[in-house]
């Protein structure tokens, strides 16, 4: 029986590909069931965030390839071979620990990913997709995260993707948001993070739009902002300087034709759009419109690189903690030491560990 993880992330794949494979949080259990049944896995946990899509699995026979597993997640024909990474055994465990603790995130040390990993595991557990192996591995991962947060400073002052979006807005307006009107589309966790950071930066005119108007009202009220009904958000953009969109919609919500009409109403006044959703909320073609400036989640990476330098010195201690927890866990799941031949096989594109019998190609 082999434990493995196969995935792609912001380090290996652009947002254009990640959004085609993205799975909504409410659908993780359903897609996990499909992976287990059609993919022939004994256990499975599916993780899907704005920066990664990963399949953690346990399997016991060989027949198939990783590409087929990922094709089960998308209605599109996706060529993922050049973007995938695969780890088995101890390497898979260490990778999960790194992901859950924010060490593999775009924003080094960010804490939001821990909650996303917990939700992915709980969704799989509730759907009875996990067993003795993945239960032990994920529970140990959360213990490792707790120790990393307690013993290191890697997460102190760490920023979320939402706060990086706000930092980009600051750069656009030369660190003064007090005179700008900002609209947040999506009142979920990322939208809430944006509002919190905007308030800290002195933004006093904040509009919040969400499909659930009650959620928009609750968030707007907390920060003395204004709630906007989702159907009215486009009209309200006439007086907005910056739009940060982070909904969970599977389709585009802001199209080029909409923005072209909006710019006429605005008399071509500059509009800055920051799309941190995956799948993307905003049609990439809008950046072809004069005075419209669009940034997506991959565009935030340059800002992130500037923020992580002061936390990198903590990485050695974090890795030591991960190695300790990984070594303690291996005997419990019966992981065997791989020989050089096994390692060489795992490095080949399309490799799948024993146990992932997949239908299709």
N, C-alpha and C positions, 0 to 999 in steps of 0.2 A: 504494500500500500504506500503511495507516494503523496506527500503534501506539496503543493505547488502554488505559485501565483503567476498569472499572466496578465499583462496590462499595457497601457500606454498612458502617458502623462504629458504635461506641458513641456517636459524636457525632451520628449521624443516625437510629439505629434502636434500640429497646429490646431487652432480652435476649429477650423473648417472640418477637420476629421473628427475631433472629439465630440462635436455637437451631433454628429450623425449616429454616434453610439451612446449618447447620454441617456440615462434612465431616470425618470422622476422618482423622488423618494417613496411615493406611495406605490410605485410599481416594482420596487426591488424584489419583493417576495415572489411576485408573479413571474418576473423574468428569471429569477433564481430557480424556480420550479422547472421552467423550460430548459434551462441549462443542465439541470440535474437529470431530467428525463431524456431529452434528446441528445445531450452531450455525454450521457453515460457516467456521470460523476456520483460518487458515494456521498460526498458532502460538498456544499458550496456556499460561499458568501460573496455577494456581488456588491462592489463599492463603486458609486458613480458620483463625482463631484464636478465642479466647474473646471478642475485641473487634471482629473484622471478618471479612467474607467479601468477597474481591476477585477479579476475573477480569482478568488481564493478557493482552491478545490482539493479534494482528496479522491484518488482514483486507484484502481488496482490492475488494469490491463491496458495494453497499448493498441491503439488503432485510431488514427485521425490526426488532426493538427489544430493548432491554436486559432488559426484564421477562421476555421469553421465555427468555433465557439463564439467568436465575436460577431460573426455574420448573423448568429441567432438573435443578437440584440438590436439589429437595425433592419429597417425596411429597404435600405439602400444597399447597393453592391459596393462594399468598402474594401479597398486594397490596404490592409493594415500590416502586411508582412514586414515592411521596412521600418515600422514604428513600434513594434512590439518588443517587450522584454519578458523573459521567463526566468523564474528562480524556483529552485526545489529545496526541500528539506530545511537545513539550517539557514540557507540564504533566503528562503521564503519567509521564515520566521523573523529574521533580522530586518528584512524589508518592511514587513508589517509593523514592527516596532518603530522603525524610522518614520513611516507614513503617519502612524497614529500620534506620534509625539511632535509632528510638524517639522521634522528634520529633512523631509523630502519635498516640502511644500515650496511654492513660489515665494512665499513670505516665510523665511526661516523662523521656526519657533512659533508659528501662528497656532492658536488654540482651537479655532473653529473646526479643524479637521478631526480632532478627537471626538467631538459630538457626532460628526458625520460617520466616522468608523463605528461608533457605538450604535447608531441608528441602523447601519447596514447589517451589523451582527444581530441586533435584536429582531430586525425584519426577517432574517434568515432563520433565526432560532424559533420565532413564532410560527413560521411556515414549515417547521420541522425539517429544515434543510441541513442542519448541523448535527454532528455527532460527537463522540468522545474527543476526536483529534482537534477539530476546529473550536470546540468549546474551550478546551484547555489552552489552545494557542491564543485565542482572542482575550480570554480572561487574564492570561499572563501579559498580554500586550498592554492592557489597562493598568496593570501593576507597574510595568516598566515606565509607562507614561507618568504615573504618579511620582515615581522616584526621580525621573528626569526633571519634572517640574519643581520638585522639592529641593533637589541637591544642586541644580545648575541654574544659571541665569539666562538660558537660551530663550525662554519665553517671556522674560521680563521686558516690558516695553515693546514686545512684538506686535506688529500690526496685522490686521486682517486685510483681505482683498478690498473690503469696503472702505477701510481707512486709507488704503493706498489710492483708491479712486478719489477720495476727498483731497489727498495730497496733490494729486494731479490737477484737480480743480484749483487748488491754491497756486500752483505754478502758473496756470493759465492766467490768473488774475493777480499775479505778483503778490501773493500772500495776504491778500485782503479780500475776504468774502463778505464783509459786512454790508456792502452795497449791492451784492448780487442776489438774484432770486434763483433758487435751486429747486428742481422738482425731482422727487424720488418716485420711480414707478416700481411697485412691488414692496409690500410691507412685511416681507419675511425676515429671516435672520440677517441676511446681507443688507437689505434695505434699512433695517433697524440700526445696524452697525454704521451705515452711512449717515443716518440722521444724528446719531450720537456724536460722531466725529465732527460733523458739520457744526453742531451746537458748540462743541469745545473750541472750534476755530472761529467762533464769533458770527457765523451766519445767522441772521435774524429773520430772513424771509424764506421759509421752507414749505414747500407744497408736497403732500404725500398722496399718491394715487394707488389704488389697489382694487382688484376685482371684488373683494369683500370690503364694502365701504365702512363697515364697523371697525375692521382692523385698521384701515387708513385713519379713521377718526381717533382711535385709541392712541396710535403712534403720534399723530400730529398734535393732539392735545397735550401729550407728555412734554413736548418741546415747543409749545406755543406756536405751532405751525397751522397750516390750513389743509384740511382733507378735500380731495378732489375725486369725484366719481370717475371710475375707469373710462366710461364712455365719453367723458368730458375732458380727458387729459390733453388731447391734441389741441383743442381750442384754448386751453389754459396755457399752452406753451408759447402763446403769442407774446407774453410778457416775461418769459423765463430766459435766464442766461445759460444755465447748465442743467442738463437732464442726466440723471444716473438711473439706468434701468437694470433691474435684477429680478425679473419675474421668473416663474417656473413654467411659462407657456411653451408648449412644444413648437409653436409656429411664430413667425415674425409678427410683431405687433405694430411696428412703425415702418411703413413702406416709403419708397422714394417719392411716389406721387403725393403722399400725404405731406412730406416735408417740403416739397416744391410749393404746394399751396400755402403752407405755413410761412415760408420765407417771403411770399408776396405780402401776407398780412403783416409780417414783421418789418416790411420795407427793407429787406435784406440785411437786417441787423445780425451780427454774428451769433451763431448758436453752437454750443459745445455739447456733444453727446458722448456719454461714457457708458458703454454696454458691457456689463460684467456678468451677463447671463450666459449660460451654456445649456441648451442651444441659444444662439444669439437672438435678442429681441429686436434688433434694429437692422434693416436691410443694409448690407455693406455699400450698396450703390449710392447711398445718400452722401457719401464723402465726395462724390463727383459734383455736388451742388456748390455753387459759390458761397463762401462764408459759412459753410457747415463743416464742422470739425468733429470727426468720429474717432473714438478710441475704443478698442475692445480689450478683453482681459489679457491677451498676449502683449498688448502695447504697454501694460503696466510693469512688465518685467524689468525694464531699464531702471525705473524708479526703485523697484524692489532691491536690485543689486546694490544700490547706494545705501540701503537701510540695513543690510545684513552684516556688514563688515565687523561691527562692534560685538556681534553675537557669535561670530565664527570661532572665537577662542574657547568657547564652551563645548565645541563639538567633540573634542577628544574625550572629555568626561562623559558626554552623552553616549558615545560609541562604546565606551568601557561598560557602561550600565547595560546597554543592549546586549553586548557579548555575554555578560554575566547571566542575564535572564534567559538568553537563548541556550546557553550551555546547561542551565538548570532544567530547561524544559525538554531538551532532546531525548533524554532517557525515558521520559514519560510517554512519549509518542512513538518510541521504537525506531527513531531515525538512525539509519546506518551511515557510516562514513563512506562517501562516494570515492571511487577510484578515478584515475585520470581519464579513463575512457568515458565514464559517465559525464564528467565535467565537459569533455570535448563535445559530446552529443548535445548537451544542454545549450551550448553556445550556438548551435546551428539554427537558422531561421525556421520557424514553423515547428520546432520541437515541442512535443507534449509528453509529460511524464506518464509512466505506466498508470493506466486507469482512466484515461480520457478517451473513451471510444465515442467518436463523433460521426453523425450522419451527415453526408454532404461534403462540400469542398469550399 
